Amino acid sequence: MHSTPASDPQTPPMSGYPGRDRLDEANRLFRRALARTAREGRRHDHALLAEVERIAAEAAVALDRLTRAAIEAEGNSARHRAAFERERQNLDRLTRKIATRGGVRG
């Protein structure tokens, strides 16, 4: 676990991100529970292994969905929107420049 000092809930931590400790703890508990269940399945009840595989696959799907959501959120940041707008303006400027020169020559 991280030993970051307690901070104001409105102020993000200096490293990591808000909610990181909670996510790390949930991940730790999930992985430990899945490992215990798999160990039990290998030792005593092989039918449990199918359940472990199902749970792991479901978790992977959920994490993939959340990863896409995080990437999309990052792409919608003010910095990325500003960079996109600058690129759009550069493209518009280039398009006007080509148009005034009579288009692309082949």
C-alpha positions in Angstrom: 0.0 0.0 0.0 1.0 3.6 -0.5 2.0 5.6 2.5 0.9 9.0 1.3 -0.2 11.5 3.9 -3.9 12.2 4.2 -4.9 15.1 2.1 -7.9 17.2 1.4 -10.3 15.2 -0.7 -10.6 18.1 -3.2 -6.8 18.1 -3.8 -5.4 15.3 -5.9 -2.3 13.6 -4.4 1.1 14.6 -5.7 1.7 11.2 -7.3 -0.8 8.7 -8.4 -4.4 9.8 -8.7 -7.5 10.3 -6.6 -8.9 6.9 -5.5 -5.6 5.0 -6.2 -5.3 3.6 -2.6 -8.9 2.3 -2.8 -8.3 0.7 -6.2 -5.0 -0.8 -5.1 -6.7 -2.3 -2.1 -9.6 -3.7 -4.1 -7.2 -5.2 -6.6 -5.1 -6.8 -3.9 -8.1 -8.4 -2.2 -9.5 -9.6 -5.5 -6.3 -11.2 -6.6 -5.7 -12.8 -3.2 -9.3 -14.2 -3.2 -8.9 -15.5 -6.8 -5.5 -17.1 -6.0 -7.0 -18.8 -2.9 -9.9 -20.2 -4.9 -7.6 -21.4 -7.6 -5.3 -23.1 -5.1 -8.4 -24.8 -3.5 -9.5 -25.9 -6.9 -6.1 -27.4 -7.9 -5.8 -29.2 -4.5 -9.3 -30.3 -3.7 -12.1 -29.4 -6.2 -11.1 -29.1 -9.9 -14.6 -27.8 -10.7 -13.7 -24.6 -8.9 -11.1 -23.9 -11.6 -13.8 -23.2 -14.2 -15.4 -20.7 -11.8 -12.0 -19.0 -11.3 -11.5 -18.8 -15.1 -15.0 -17.3 -15.5 -14.4 -14.7 -12.8 -11.0 -13.8 -14.2 -12.5 -13.4 -17.7 -15.3 -11.2 -16.4 -12.8 -9.1 -14.5 -10.7 -8.7 -17.6 -13.7 -7.6 -19.6 -14.6 -5.0 -16.9 -11.0 -3.7 -16.8 -10.9 -3.4 -20.6 -14.1 -1.4 -20.5 -12.7 0.9 -17.8 -9.4 1.2 -19.6 -11.2 2.5 -22.7 -13.2 4.9 -20.5 -10.0 6.3 -18.9 -8.3 6.7 -22.3 -11.4 8.4 -23.7 -11.5 10.8 -20.6 -7.8 11.6 -21.1 -8.5 12.4 -24.8 -11.2 14.8 -23.7 -8.9 16.8 -21.5 -8.5 20.5 -22.0 -4.9 20.0 -23.1 -5.9 17.5 -25.8 -8.8 19.6 -27.0 -6.5 22.6 -27.3 -3.9 20.5 -29.3 -6.7 19.2 -31.5 -7.9 22.7 -32.2 -4.4 23.9 -33.0 -4.0 21.0 -35.5 -7.4 21.8 -37.0 -6.3 25.4 -37.5 -3.0 24.4 -39.1 -4.9 22.1 -41.5 -7.4 24.9 -42.3 -4.4 27.3 -43.0 -2.7 24.7 -45.2 -6.0 24.0 -47.1 -6.4 27.7 -47.8 -2.8 28.0 -48.9 -3.2 25.2 -51.3 -6.5 26.6 -52.6 -4.9 30.0 -53.3 -2.1 28.3 -55.3 -4.6 26.6 -57.6 -4.8 23.2 -55.8 -2.5 20.3 -55.9 -0.6 19.8 -59.1 0.0 16.4 -60.5 
